[in-house]
Amino acid sequence: MKWKNQLTGMKPYQPGRSIDEVKKMYGLDHIVKLASNENPFGTSPKVSEFLENQATNHAIYPDGYASSLRQALAEALGVEEQQLLFGNGSDEIIMMISRALLQPGVNTVMAIPTFPQYRHNAVIEGAEVREVNLKDGAHDLDEMTRQIDENTAVVWLCSPNNPTGMLIGQQKLEQFVQKISEDVLIVIDEAYFEYITDPTYKNSLELVKKHSNVIVLRTFSKAYGLAGFRVGYAVAQKELIARLDPVREPFNNTVISQGAALTALHDSSFIEKCVIENESGKKQFQEYATKHNLHLYPSQGNFLLLQVKADSDTVFEGLLKKGFIIRSGNALGTPGYIRITIGTRQQNEVFLQSLTEVLTELEVLA
Ligand SMILES: Cc1ncc(COP(=O)(O)O)c(C=O)c1O
């Protein structure tokens, strides 16, 4: 068959190990998954109520325009409805952007390490991928600017960056956007937006107002706790959204996922509570890192990249045996580190005890 050349040797996305898999492997009853930056508090109780009272007619297609969700979200964000594009998770929006703009002969610029789906989709579309090393865990915007040329179609910025959690400083971001030619799409992926507490952060939707080539991606998967429902969205000027929309498949958000996202959107007190818990969880890790002299990136997300001064895979396996699924830095391009989703206070406490046991056994703990 006539496969695209670029598919040769490509591997599908490798999800982390599932809870059931780890239970079986190690004969454990209880597993805590702190690997995929999901919300440890689940979702708003209002969503559970909504789901219990669902009497959906399953034979009918969903509203392909997600009208109710669109209206409520546009109002919440202070944008026009035509400025929104919904995806089956922001993953699908990354795919739509790539499908619409990337092809052989163009290039795309991104950080490394960063969220791997930018690269994955760019490779499928046959574009040249230009990766720029992070500088102290943050995007090196000067070098990214140098990498952009007349053949650059898309620049990907991930803020807070997965896996380091570092935010792109507001001033630097504004200067960067101003320097970039208007025919280059600048994607600002803010999957962890709701968790940002840095007081210097300014709403990036201001950049959307001023620049026709900026698109901001957000999701209901993280703070809203709806990863299982797959609802992400993009905000840009309406002309840009209109160009992207034909790439979207017609019914890409289900009836129930639209309702769940709409319900979650209305419960801002749930988000506020989660952000407070996330901050206090972050402190537990910060104290631990300071006590044991381990480097910890200053994260603005709901996850942390922590130095372990040992082989990350060995630490990962040790933690797995104790019932914790996290991500090894070896898989993320950050050897010597592990990435942990911040859990509940109690999960963090037990996790840090287990980490102490693993690192003590490896004789690396200060
Ligand atoms: C930076 C970043 N962008 C996008 C996504 C995808 O999220 P979604 O569940 O909305 O597809 C993730 C998920 O981990 C992420 O970390």
The ligand as a MOL file (V3000), in Angstrom:
LIG
                    3D

  0  0  0     0  0            999 V3000
M  V30 BEGIN CTAB
M  V30 COUNTS 16 16 0 0 0
M  V30 BEGIN ATOM
M  V30 1 C 0.7610 20.5050 27.5220 0
M  V30 2 C -0.3570 19.6100 27.1690 0
M  V30 3 N -1.1170 19.9180 26.1110 0
M  V30 4 C -2.1460 19.1450 25.7470 0
M  V30 5 C -2.4630 18.0070 26.4550 0
M  V30 6 C -3.5940 17.1540 25.9670 0
M  V30 7 O -4.6980 17.3110 26.7620 0
M  V30 8 P -6.1440 16.8330 26.3160 0
M  V30 9 O -6.5750 15.8560 27.3280 0
M  V30 10 O -6.9680 18.0900 26.3160 0
M  V30 11 O -6.0490 16.2530 24.9520 0
M  V30 12 C -1.7030 17.6360 27.5690 0
M  V30 13 C -2.0060 16.4070 28.3140 0
M  V30 14 O -1.2370 15.8980 29.0730 0
M  V30 15 C -0.6220 18.4650 27.9330 0
M  V30 16 O 0.1570 18.1820 28.9670 0
M  V30 END ATOM
M  V30 BEGIN BOND
M  V30 1 1 1 2
M  V30 2 1 2 3
M  V30 3 2 2 15
M  V30 4 2 3 4
M  V30 5 1 4 5
M  V30 6 1 5 6
M  V30 7 2 5 12
M  V30 8 1 6 7
M  V30 9 1 7 8
M  V30 10 2 8 9
M  V30 11 1 8 10
M  V30 12 1 8 11
M  V30 13 1 12 13
M  V30 14 1 12 15
M  V30 15 2 13 14
M  V30 16 1 15 16
M  V30 END BOND
M  V30 END CTAB
M  END
